Amino acid sequence: MTKELEQLKQWIEESDNIVFFGGAGVSTESGIPDFRSVDGLYNQQYKYPPETIISHSFYVRNPEEFYRFYRNKMLFPDAKPNAAHLALAKLEEQGKLKAVLTQNIDGLHQDAGSREVLELHGSVRRNYCTRCGKFYGLSYIVNADGVPKCECGGTIKPDVVLYEEGLDQRTMQKAVNYIRHADILIIGGTSLTVYPAAGLIDYYRGHKLVLINKSVTPMDGRADLVISGKIGEVFAEMMQ
Ligand code: NAD
């Protein structure tokens, strides 16, 4: 075990107030591509860049194309939690971890057993009719043809924060509170480039800021501990 991992293990053993903040890199070992890795969605070729397709204005103008991309590239109904999701759920069960704050929309933290999960960008598992408000699950969207419609005839929209849309302020406030009071803040699998979520790091006031990522991030210089590697492998080794 590296000395960085030993350090993290010791901090975790001594703490009962850990907060985890993660992004798409937490789920790549579950087979869900992130956006910014070399094999991520931003490096694949589409008629429009992904930021354009998954923006609010594109969704309104061109829902067919939006749903074609969304269904093909962002829905992974068979994905299973990996060692990172499972370790975080275990730490919560042990009374050590207070909350998982995630930019992910895949629901894998809940599948792993995490209870306090703040989904800053929503979830593919919740979809609602823009006319009557009725909710639909993921399988309805996966199995629908074209733009999914409600039984009332309205269009169904995923409860996911698209580019140009604001984040839920109550969820953000809760996230800020968790971070402000955290003893250890572990950040993993995020490029820390998507705002306002990435700005959450500014609320941390402790001295145990841990970054786990397979590539460098713009915030590495601010961390007390940087662990370079795949987050599932890192947690698997640490929880042994
Ligand atoms: P990002 O794609 O910008 O960055 C992912 C980061 O994780 C990169 O720095 C990459 O090097 C790192 N990474 C990839 N695999 C890793 C691994 N196994 N271990 C450690 N690090 C790993 O992702 P982001 O910062 O979360 O921001 C992108 C936005 O994309 C978010 O808003 C999120 O909603 C959305 N998104 C979500 C999913 C999902 O729900 N699984 C997937 C793709 C994108």
Residues whose N, C-alpha, C, O or C-beta is under 5 A from the ligand:
A	BS01	NAD	G23 A24 G25 S27 T28 E29 I32 P33 D34 F35 R36 S37 Q103 N104 I105 D106 H121 G189 T190 S191 L192 V194 I212 N213 K214 S215 G229 K230 I231
